[in-house]
Amino acid sequence: MRAVIQRVKYASVTVENETVGKIDKGFLVLLGVGKGDSEAEADLLAAKIAKMRVFCDENGKMNLSLNQIGGEILVISQFTLYANCVHGNRPDFFASEGPVRANELYEYFAEKVKALSECKTERGIFGADMKVELLNDGPVTIILDTDELRKDKK
């Protein structure tokens, strides 16, 4: 499972000219589900994101978590995080999980990160043509991959 986490001042997602998710200060999480991912990867990623300390304290040091600043989360499904661009100019997405299982894990992840962070959590609509608007804060952008997170645990 892969995630691109962006610290934002605000973010929203629109589908067919209707806003379906909107947050103020917090994280925009672009989430990709890879073949073979399970609830274990979602749990690992959600726990890491919920506790991530990248908001500034009174000394300007990135030391505070979402919960500590009263932040919010917007989760957007993003299968293109598993793009393979090695051959040719048109990426393939064979490493991404199929839509039924990917949607199950996307929904599971969104609920898990909401429970662990205790923050308002919004989401896009899986598989829809979404328009995402955000104002990066910093900018702070962090990429997490559960394959890499597991290596650190060994």
N, C-alpha and C positions, 0 to 999 in steps of 0.2 A: 504494500500500500504506500502511496506517495502523497505528500501534501506540500503545497506552497502556501506558507502563512505570511500574510501581509498585515503589518500593523497599520490601522487606518483611523482617520478622524471620523469617517462615515463610509458606508457602503450600502448599495442597494442592488437588487436584481429585478429585472422586468421581463415578463413573458407576454407577448402579444399586446403590448402597450399597457399592461397592468403590473403594478409593483406587487411582487409576491413575497419579497423579503427585504427588510431594511434594518440597519443597525446604526448606532452612533459609535463612539470610540470603542475600538476593540480589534478583533481579528477577522479578516476575510480569509477563509480557508478553501483553497481549491483542492479537491480530493480526487485522486485517481485510484481505482481498484484494479490490482493486477491478477492474472490467472493464478488460482490456488490460494488467494488471500482468504482469511477466515476472520471470525470474531476476535481471535487472538491478536491479529495485526491491528484491528480496529481498536481494541482495548489498549494496546501498547501506544499507538499514535494518539489516541484521545487523552491518555494519562499524561503524555509528554506535553501536549499542547495546553491542557488545562493548567499545568503547573509552570509553564514557560514564563520566565521573568524577563520581559523586554520592555516594560514601561518604566519611565524615569521616576525616581524618588525625588525627595526635596533637594538632593545634592546633584541632580542631573545624571545620576548613574542608573543604567538599566538594571533594576533590582526588584520591580514589582510585577505581580501576576495580574491576569484579567480580573480575578475575584477581588483583589486588593484595590483596584481602581474602579470597580463597578462597571467593567467592560462588557461588551456583547460580542457575539460570534455570528458570522454569516457563512454557511457551508454551501459550496457549489460543487456539483459533480463535474469532473474534468477528465474524461477518459484519455484525452490527448497527452496527459502526463506520461503515458506509456508509449508515445510515438517512437518508432524505430526509423531513424534517418540515415542509416549506414549505406543502404543501397539506393542509388538514384536520388531523385529530387522530390518524390512523392512518398511521404511517410506511410508506414503500415502500423497497424494497431493490434497486431496479433497477440501481444503480451498483455493487453487489457482484458479484464474479465468480461464475460457475456453480460448482456443487459439485465437479465432477471436477477442473477446472483449479485451483480454489481450494485443494483438498486437496493437489494436487501441489506448489503453491507454499508452502503451510503446512509440509509435510514438508521441502521444500527449505530454507526459512528456518530451521527448527529445527536442521537439520544444519549449516547455514552458521554460525549464531550459536554453536553448540557448538564448531565447529572454530576460529573466530576468537577466542572468549573463552577457550578451553581450560578451560571450566567444566562441571561436571555440569549436564546439561540434560534436563529432564523435559517431558512434554507431555500435554495432554488427548487426548480421542478426537474427531476431527473429526466434526461433525454430531450428536454425542450430546447428550442433555440432561445437562449437567454442573453440578455444585454446586461452587463455588469458595470456599475458605475462606482468609483471609489476615489477617495482622496488619501493617498499614501501619507503616512506619518513617519517622517525621518528622512528618507524612506528606510523602513526595516522590512526586509523580506528574507524568510528562512525556508529552506527546503529540507524536508524530512522524508526519509525512506525507511520503512520498517526493516528491510534487509540490512541496512547500515546500523540501525538502532540495535538489532539483535547481535551484530558483530561486536558492538561495544559491551554487551553483557557477557560475552564469553571470556 
